[in-house]
Amino acid sequence: MHSLTLKEMAAGLRARKFSARELTQHYLRRIETFDGQINSFITVTAGQALAQAAAADEKLARAEGGPLTGIPLAQKDIFCTQGVKTSCGSRMLDNFIAPYDATIVRKLHHEAGMVMLGKCNMDEFAMGSSNETSWYGPVKNPWDLTRVPGGSSGGSVAAVAAGLAPVATASDTGGSIRQPAALTNLTGIKPTYGRVSRYGMIAFASSLDQAGVVARSAEDAAYVLQAMSGFDPLDSTSVDRPVDDLVAGLNRPIRGLRIGLPKEYFAAGLAPEVRARVMAAVGVFEQLGAVISEISLPNAPLSVPTYYVVAPAEASSNLARYDGVRYGYRAQGVKTLEELYKRSRGEGFGPEVQRRIMIGTYVLSHGYYDAYYLKAQKVRKLICEDFRRAFEQVDLVLGPTTTDVAFKLGAKTDDPVAMYLNDIYTIAANLAGIPAMSLPCGFVDGLPVGLQLMGNYFDEARLLNAAHQYQQATDFHKQMPQAFR
Ligand SMILES: NC(=O)C[C@H](N)C(=O)O
């Protein structure tokens, strides 16, 4: 059952080949059998899942519901789920039971009728590229248990790659959907900033954070993104603009599609084997009729330093709310208010989160604000301008998602800068707010390689269309890790 596409699952449910209850039980059994090896779930909501499945079965029996009714999904633990622990991968929120549902939780489970299997592990407050900063321990890559799955959505991708969930939600501030998708052979899409509501998504860097999905194909991703997207009056950054039909657009031929390869994305630092797989994919796009050209995004190399000013600055402000008073972790046995703040934050936050809060506080402080924060905002504008110019020449931008395949657990934990450089190809899309995705394009020594596609604002349909056409011509995305088949 776990090798079916979402469309096949929906057909199977409607043809009564299996019920939503049976489908849910299948995944719950797989989680029980396999998750000990990969640590992809923080919370499994078996009881609630079976109740949602029963409700879906009733709907299906009345021939009601939509294309996702009765299909299971795992939620990244950054999304608030009413009555269910929502930890954001942090000790700070280990005791936090969300009092309300995030808008996407409401949309996916209450409106689209999907079944929530549980909450996925993640880097603490989404800060990380390897899922090693989680309070709940690292996630292992199902393709090689000695390697990282990427981050911060490491639990979401590991669960889907291992077939413990058919699809999962994720979030992307600097690459957290695309980098882990690339390292685990999944298709992950970060839509345009403002396309998916962030109401109830725990904030990290508010001018960059965006919710999205990780799936086993562009088609699966299209169904779920469709159900997540749309205006939400509860999120002031949500954009009031109609959502394209992402599924209907998948089958359009891509003859004449103009694809640009930024030369900065193929420069030094890119592993030659990864470059070879990406260039092979370019060949496939050419055969499908796409027109390839070289472009330049001259300021793209500045995206990592820019991000590591802007993101920590915003994080230091967003994370000020965790004070040990209102909710979350509270240190015991303190005598003064100052001690309460200090010890609650010192004990509740892990070292990477503390590092970012300190960097953010520093770059915003009096005397340094102009030198760092203001300058970073100016560079950010230049990066946006690069994309604006590029999209005058081409429809999509193509490059690698990461410089290399998944690295060993522990390999970069002592070197934050090496860890930050994981997002060298992904961050620019967040700074500009454009949609971007990663899709499988081959293997190096049995480890997956990801291809990145970036589009113009609100061009999710075109991205998914190109990805789907590529996946009709290739079968990399259908490969599953041996040990989890
Ligand atoms: N949140 C993200 O998109 C991941 C990024 N690697 C970071 O640590 O900030």
PDBQT file of the ligand as one rigid body, heavy atoms in Angstrom, charges set to zero:
ROOT
HETATM    1  N1  LIG A 501      15.043  26.694   8.679  1.00  0.00    +0.000 N 
HETATM    2  C1  LIG A 501      15.682  26.451   7.571  1.00  0.00    +0.000 C 
HETATM    3  O1  LIG A 501      15.153  26.664   6.498  1.00  0.00    +0.000 OA
HETATM    4  C2  LIG A 501      16.988  25.782   7.675  1.00  0.00    +0.000 C 
HETATM    5  C3  LIG A 501      18.254  26.517   7.721  1.00  0.00    +0.000 C 
HETATM    6  N2  LIG A 501      19.257  25.518   7.506  1.00  0.00    +0.000 N 
HETATM    7  C4  LIG A 501      18.493  27.177   9.044  1.00  0.00    +0.000 C 
HETATM    8  O2  LIG A 501      19.140  26.590   9.872  1.00  0.00    +0.000 OA
HETATM    9  O3  LIG A 501      18.091  28.282   9.272  1.00  0.00    +0.000 OA
ENDROOT
TORSDOF 0
